[in-house]
Amino acid sequence: MAQGSPGAGMVPPEVRDGDLLLRPMRYRDRAAWQRVRQANTEWLTPWEATNPAGAAVPMTFGQYVRHQHRQARTDSAYSFVLQWRQDLVGQVSIAGVMRGSLHSAHIGYWISEHVAGRGLMPRAVALAIDYGFGPLGLHRLEINVRPENAASLRVPQKLGLREEGLRQRYLHIQGQWRDHRSFAITAEEVSGSMLDRLRGT
């Protein structure tokens, strides 16, 4: 845990912006999570990371929840589900947390196709950035997106993150090493909150 970062090493709290709630995953989310994932298989599969060593034995849902909570307690990653108008519609995570002289992490996200394009994910990522720079005490956050993923690219662009270039063969997805466009922001670049910045206030 980082000194001076009271939120580090703890399961994250609920974070809300109006009708959008970010909260830790719960065991009772199993049916809703499986339902939204199954409904979005074709929408999400082309963009999801794979293991070049081959498919691993999948976790049960209970193991997946415990894994997320363990990552938070060890200050390695912090995951939220997106709840919009009482429905679970996606996830956002602050992962790959590095402390020491770096104090950095990357943000990943997905959202159900039926609510994509409504501005929910930029709001969710803004909340995650505010949590990362606030309670977690991080200094730098980055988002890496495949050049072909137009919907995901709109999130860092709407938030005004700085594009830092192309990372060649950055991540293994669907059997191949894929290039990603890299976007980043540091704490010094945010005056007030990312949510206010998104709203132009």
VEXTIMI-521485 format. One record per residue (C-alpha): residue number from 0; chain; x, y negated, z. Coordinates in nm, 2 decimals, padded with zeros to 4 digits. Last residue first. Example, Ala and Ser with C-alpha at 12.3 -4.5 7.8 and 13.67 -1.06 7.14 Angstrom:
node nr:1	kette:A	c1:01.37	c2:00.11	c3:00.71
node nr:0	kette:A	c1:01.23	c2:00.45	c3:00.78
! end
This chain:
node nr:200	kette:A	c1:-01.76	c2:-02.30	c3:-01.59
node nr:199	kette:A	c1:-01.71	c2:-02.14	c3:-01.93
node nr:198	kette:A	c1:-01.91	c2:-01.83	c3:-01.84
node nr:197	kette:A	c1:-01.61	c2:-01.61	c3:-01.91
node nr:196	kette:A	c1:-01.39	c2:-01.84	c3:-01.71
node nr:195	kette:A	c1:-01.63	c2:-01.83	c3:-01.42
node nr:194	kette:A	c1:-01.62	c2:-01.45	c3:-01.43
node nr:193	kette:A	c1:-01.24	c2:-01.46	c3:-01.45
node nr:192	kette:A	c1:-01.23	c2:-01.66	c3:-01.13
node nr:191	kette:A	c1:-01.09	c2:-01.99	c3:-01.01
node nr:190	kette:A	c1:-00.80	c2:-02.08	c3:-01.23
node nr:189	kette:A	c1:-00.67	c2:-01.76	c3:-01.39
node nr:188	kette:A	c1:-00.34	c2:-01.78	c3:-01.58
node nr:187	kette:A	c1:-00.13	c2:-01.76	c3:-01.27
node nr:186	kette:A	c1:-00.28	c2:-01.41	c3:-01.19
node nr:185	kette:A	c1:-00.14	c2:-01.27	c3:-01.51
node nr:184	kette:A	c1:-00.32	c2:-01.16	c3:-01.83
node nr:183	kette:A	c1:-00.27	c2:-00.90	c3:-02.09
node nr:182	kette:A	c1:-00.37	c2:-00.76	c3:-02.43
node nr:181	kette:A	c1:-00.22	c2:-00.47	c3:-02.62
node nr:180	kette:A	c1:-00.33	c2:-00.35	c3:-02.95
node nr:179	kette:A	c1:-00.30	c2:00.03	c3:-02.96
node nr:178	kette:A	c1:-00.14	c2:00.28	c3:-03.20
node nr:177	kette:A	c1:-00.25	c2:00.65	c3:-03.17
node nr:176	kette:A	c1:-00.05	c2:00.96	c3:-03.10
node nr:175	kette:A	c1:-00.27	c2:01.24	c3:-03.25
node nr:174	kette:A	c1:-00.49	c2:01.53	c3:-03.13
node nr:173	kette:A	c1:-00.80	c2:01.34	c3:-03.05
node nr:172	kette:A	c1:-00.63	c2:01.06	c3:-02.87
node nr:171	kette:A	c1:-00.27	c2:01.06	c3:-02.74
node nr:170	kette:A	c1:-00.17	c2:00.71	c3:-02.64
node nr:169	kette:A	c1:00.09	c2:00.46	c3:-02.75
node nr:168	kette:A	c1:00.19	c2:00.57	c3:-03.10
node nr:167	kette:A	c1:00.29	c2:00.21	c3:-03.17
node nr:166	kette:A	c1:00.21	c2:-00.05	c3:-02.92
node nr:165	kette:A	c1:00.10	c2:-00.35	c3:-03.12
node nr:164	kette:A	c1:00.13	c2:-00.71	c3:-03.00
node nr:163	kette:A	c1:00.10	c2:-00.92	c3:-02.68
node nr:162	kette:A	c1:-00.26	c2:-01.05	c3:-02.72
node nr:161	kette:A	c1:-00.33	c2:-01.30	c3:-02.44
node nr:160	kette:A	c1:-00.67	c2:-01.24	c3:-02.27
node nr:159	kette:A	c1:-00.94	c2:-01.48	c3:-02.36
node nr:158	kette:A	c1:-01.22	c2:-01.29	c3:-02.19
node nr:157	kette:A	c1:-01.42	c2:-01.27	c3:-02.52
node nr:156	kette:A	c1:-01.10	c2:-01.13	c3:-02.69
node nr:155	kette:A	c1:-01.04	c2:-00.88	c3:-02.41
node nr:154	kette:A	c1:-01.40	c2:-00.74	c3:-02.45
node nr:153	kette:A	c1:-01.44	c2:-00.78	c3:-02.83
node nr:152	kette:A	c1:-01.16	c2:-00.52	c3:-02.89
node nr:151	kette:A	c1:-01.38	c2:-00.25	c3:-02.73
node nr:150	kette:A	c1:-01.65	c2:-00.29	c3:-03.00
node nr:149	kette:A	c1:-01.40	c2:-00.32	c3:-03.29
node nr:148	kette:A	c1:-01.23	c2:00.01	c3:-03.20
node nr:147	kette:A	c1:-01.01	c2:00.05	c3:-03.51
node nr:146	kette:A	c1:-00.72	c2:-00.14	c3:-03.37
node nr:145	kette:A	c1:-00.71	c2:00.11	c3:-03.07
node nr:144	kette:A	c1:-00.74	c2:-00.08	c3:-02.74
node nr:143	kette:A	c1:-00.49	c2:-00.15	c3:-02.46
node nr:142	kette:A	c1:-00.60	c2:-00.38	c3:-02.17
node nr:141	kette:A	c1:-00.35	c2:-00.53	c3:-01.93
node nr:140	kette:A	c1:-00.34	c2:-00.66	c3:-01.58
node nr:139	kette:A	c1:-00.06	c2:-00.86	c3:-01.41
node nr:138	kette:A	c1:00.00	c2:-00.99	c3:-01.06
node nr:137	kette:A	c1:-00.19	c2:-00.75	c3:-00.84
node nr:136	kette:A	c1:-00.31	c2:-00.85	c3:-00.49
node nr:135	kette:A	c1:-00.56	c2:-00.57	c3:-00.46
node nr:134	kette:A	c1:-00.82	c2:-00.79	c3:-00.28
node nr:133	kette:A	c1:-00.79	c2:-01.08	c3:-00.53
node nr:132	kette:A	c1:-00.60	c2:-01.03	c3:-00.86
node nr:131	kette:A	c1:-00.74	c2:-00.68	c3:-00.91
node nr:130	kette:A	c1:-01.09	c2:-00.76	c3:-00.78
node nr:129	kette:A	c1:-01.11	c2:-01.07	c3:-01.01
node nr:128	kette:A	c1:-00.99	c2:-00.85	c3:-01.30
node nr:127	kette:A	c1:-01.26	c2:-00.59	c3:-01.22
node nr:126	kette:A	c1:-01.53	c2:-00.86	c3:-01.21
node nr:125	kette:A	c1:-01.41	c2:-00.99	c3:-01.55
node nr:124	kette:A	c1:-01.41	c2:-00.63	c3:-01.68
node nr:123	kette:A	c1:-01.78	c2:-00.59	c3:-01.57
node nr:122	kette:A	c1:-01.88	c2:-00.93	c3:-01.72
node nr:121	kette:A	c1:-01.70	c2:-00.84	c3:-02.05
node nr:120	kette:A	c1:-01.88	c2:-00.50	c3:-02.04
node nr:119	kette:A	c1:-02.23	c2:-00.63	c3:-01.99
node nr:118	kette:A	c1:-02.23	c2:-00.88	c3:-02.28
node nr:117	kette:A	c1:-02.54	c2:-00.72	c3:-02.45
node nr:116	kette:A	c1:-02.34	c2:-00.56	c3:-02.73
node nr:115	kette:A	c1:-02.35	c2:-00.21	c3:-02.59
node nr:114	kette:A	c1:-02.67	c2:-00.12	c3:-02.39
node nr:113	kette:A	c1:-02.78	c2:00.18	c3:-02.59
node nr:112	kette:A	c1:-02.42	c2:00.28	c3:-02.67
node nr:111	kette:A	c1:-02.34	c2:00.36	c3:-02.31
node nr:110	kette:A	c1:-02.03	c2:00.18	c3:-02.18
node nr:109	kette:A	c1:-01.66	c2:00.27	c3:-02.15
node nr:108	kette:A	c1:-01.37	c2:00.11	c3:-01.97
node nr:107	kette:A	c1:-01.00	c2:00.10	c3:-01.90
node nr:106	kette:A	c1:-00.79	c2:-00.16	c3:-01.72
node nr:105	kette:A	c1:-00.41	c2:-00.15	c3:-01.68
node nr:104	kette:A	c1:-00.20	c2:-00.21	c3:-01.37
node nr:103	kette:A	c1:00.07	c2:-00.44	c3:-01.25
node nr:102	kette:A	c1:00.25	c2:-00.54	c3:-00.93
node nr:101	kette:A	c1:00.59	c2:-00.53	c3:-01.10
node nr:100	kette:A	c1:00.86	c2:-00.60	c3:-00.84
node nr:99	kette:A	c1:00.73	c2:-00.33	c3:-00.61
node nr:98	kette:A	c1:00.38	c2:-00.21	c3:-00.70
node nr:97	kette:A	c1:00.26	c2:-00.01	c3:-01.00
node nr:96	kette:A	c1:-00.11	c2:00.07	c3:-01.04
node nr:95	kette:A	c1:-00.17	c2:00.30	c3:-01.34
node nr:94	kette:A	c1:-00.54	c2:00.24	c3:-01.32
node nr:93	kette:A	c1:-00.80	c2:-00.03	c3:-01.27
node nr:92	kette:A	c1:-01.12	c2:00.14	c3:-01.39
node nr:91	kette:A	c1:-01.45	c2:00.06	c3:-01.56
node nr:90	kette:A	c1:-01.74	c2:00.29	c3:-01.60
node nr:89	kette:A	c1:-02.07	c2:00.31	c3:-01.79
node nr:88	kette:A	c1:-02.45	c2:00.28	c3:-01.79
node nr:87	kette:A	c1:-02.58	c2:00.40	c3:-01.45
node nr:86	kette:A	c1:-02.93	c2:00.26	c3:-01.43
node nr:85	kette:A	c1:-03.06	c2:00.05	c3:-01.14
node nr:84	kette:A	c1:-03.10	c2:-00.27	c3:-01.36
node nr:83	kette:A	c1:-02.74	c2:-00.22	c3:-01.47
node nr:82	kette:A	c1:-02.51	c2:00.01	c3:-01.27
node nr:81	kette:A	c1:-02.15	c2:00.02	c3:-01.40
node nr:80	kette:A	c1:-01.94	c2:00.29	c3:-01.22
node nr:79	kette:A	c1:-01.62	c2:00.18	c3:-01.06
node nr:78	kette:A	c1:-01.27	c2:00.33	c3:-01.04
node nr:77	kette:A	c1:-00.96	c2:00.21	c3:-00.86
node nr:76	kette:A	c1:-00.62	c2:00.37	c3:-00.94
node nr:75	kette:A	c1:-00.28	c2:00.45	c3:-00.78
node nr:74	kette:A	c1:-00.33	c2:00.29	c3:-00.43
node nr:73	kette:A	c1:-00.31	c2:00.63	c3:-00.25
node nr:72	kette:A	c1:-00.66	c2:00.58	c3:-00.10
node nr:71	kette:A	c1:-00.79	c2:00.46	c3:-00.44
node nr:70	kette:A	c1:-00.66	c2:00.77	c3:-00.62
node nr:69	kette:A	c1:-00.81	c2:01.00	c3:-00.35
node nr:68	kette:A	c1:-01.15	c2:00.84	c3:-00.40
node nr:67	kette:A	c1:-01.13	c2:00.90	c3:-00.78
node nr:66	kette:A	c1:-01.01	c2:01.26	c3:-00.73
node nr:65	kette:A	c1:-01.30	c2:01.32	c3:-00.48
node nr:64	kette:A	c1:-01.55	c2:01.20	c3:-00.74
node nr:63	kette:A	c1:-01.40	c2:01.42	c3:-01.01
node nr:62	kette:A	c1:-01.38	c2:01.72	c3:-00.78
node nr:61	kette:A	c1:-01.75	c2:01.69	c3:-00.71
node nr:60	kette:A	c1:-01.82	c2:01.66	c3:-01.08
node nr:59	kette:A	c1:-01.63	c2:01.98	c3:-01.15
node nr:58	kette:A	c1:-01.29	c2:01.92	c3:-01.30
node nr:57	kette:A	c1:-01.22	c2:02.05	c3:-01.65
node nr:56	kette:A	c1:-00.95	c2:02.32	c3:-01.70
node nr:55	kette:A	c1:-00.69	c2:02.14	c3:-01.91
node nr:54	kette:A	c1:-00.71	c2:02.10	c3:-02.28
node nr:53	kette:A	c1:-00.38	c2:02.12	c3:-02.46
node nr:52	kette:A	c1:-00.02	c2:01.99	c3:-02.40
node nr:51	kette:A	c1:-00.10	c2:01.68	c3:-02.60
node nr:50	kette:A	c1:-00.36	c2:01.59	c3:-02.34
node nr:49	kette:A	c1:-00.65	c2:01.38	c3:-02.48
node nr:48	kette:A	c1:-00.75	c2:01.02	c3:-02.44
node nr:47	kette:A	c1:-01.10	c2:00.91	c3:-02.54
node nr:46	kette:A	c1:-01.17	c2:00.69	c3:-02.84
node nr:45	kette:A	c1:-01.33	c2:00.93	c3:-03.10
node nr:44	kette:A	c1:-01.53	c2:01.10	c3:-02.81
node nr:43	kette:A	c1:-01.72	c2:00.79	c3:-02.70
node nr:42	kette:A	c1:-02.01	c2:00.74	c3:-02.94
node nr:41	kette:A	c1:-02.05	c2:01.10	c3:-03.04
node nr:40	kette:A	c1:-02.07	c2:01.21	c3:-02.68
node nr:39	kette:A	c1:-02.30	c2:00.93	c3:-02.57
node nr:38	kette:A	c1:-02.61	c2:01.11	c3:-02.47
node nr:37	kette:A	c1:-02.40	c2:01.37	c3:-02.29
node nr:36	kette:A	c1:-02.21	c2:01.11	c3:-02.09
node nr:35	kette:A	c1:-02.53	c2:00.93	c3:-02.00
node nr:34	kette:A	c1:-02.70	c2:01.25	c3:-01.87
node nr:33	kette:A	c1:-02.39	c2:01.37	c3:-01.69
node nr:32	kette:A	c1:-02.35	c2:01.05	c3:-01.51
node nr:31	kette:A	c1:-02.72	c2:01.03	c3:-01.41
node nr:30	kette:A	c1:-02.73	c2:01.39	c3:-01.29
node nr:29	kette:A	c1:-02.40	c2:01.37	c3:-01.09
node nr:28	kette:A	c1:-02.45	c2:01.02	c3:-00.94
node nr:27	kette:A	c1:-02.54	c2:01.19	c3:-00.60
node nr:26	kette:A	c1:-02.18	c2:01.26	c3:-00.54
node nr:25	kette:A	c1:-02.10	c2:00.89	c3:-00.55
node nr:24	kette:A	c1:-01.90	c2:00.68	c3:-00.79
node nr:23	kette:A	c1:-01.76	c2:00.36	c3:-00.65
node nr:22	kette:A	c1:-01.95	c2:00.04	c3:-00.73
node nr:21	kette:A	c1:-01.98	c2:-00.23	c3:-01.00
node nr:20	kette:A	c1:-02.33	c2:-00.38	c3:-01.01
node nr:19	kette:A	c1:-02.48	c2:-00.58	c3:-01.29
node nr:18	kette:A	c1:-02.83	c2:-00.74	c3:-01.24
node nr:17	kette:A	c1:-02.67	c2:-01.06	c3:-01.09
node nr:16	kette:A	c1:-02.30	c2:-01.02	c3:-01.07
node nr:15	kette:A	c1:-02.21	c2:-00.76	c3:-00.81
node nr:14	kette:A	c1:-01.91	c2:-00.60	c3:-00.66
node nr:13	kette:A	c1:-01.95	c2:-00.29	c3:-00.44
node nr:12	kette:A	c1:-01.65	c2:-00.20	c3:-00.23
node nr:11	kette:A	c1:-01.33	c2:-00.02	c3:-00.35
node nr:10	kette:A	c1:-01.21	c2:00.30	c3:-00.18
node nr:9	kette:A	c1:-00.91	c2:00.17	c3:00.01
node nr:8	kette:A	c1:-00.54	c2:00.18	c3:-00.05
node nr:7	kette:A	c1:-00.52	c2:-00.18	c3:-00.16
node nr:6	kette:A	c1:-00.80	c2:-00.41	c3:-00.04
node nr:5	kette:A	c1:-00.59	c2:-00.58	c3:00.23
node nr:4	kette:A	c1:-00.31	c2:-00.68	c3:-00.01
node nr:3	kette:A	c1:-00.06	c2:-00.88	c3:00.20
node nr:2	kette:A	c1:00.20	c2:-00.59	c3:00.20
node nr:1	kette:A	c1:00.13	c2:-00.35	c3:-00.08
node nr:0	kette:A	c1:00.00	c2:00.00	c3:00.00
! end
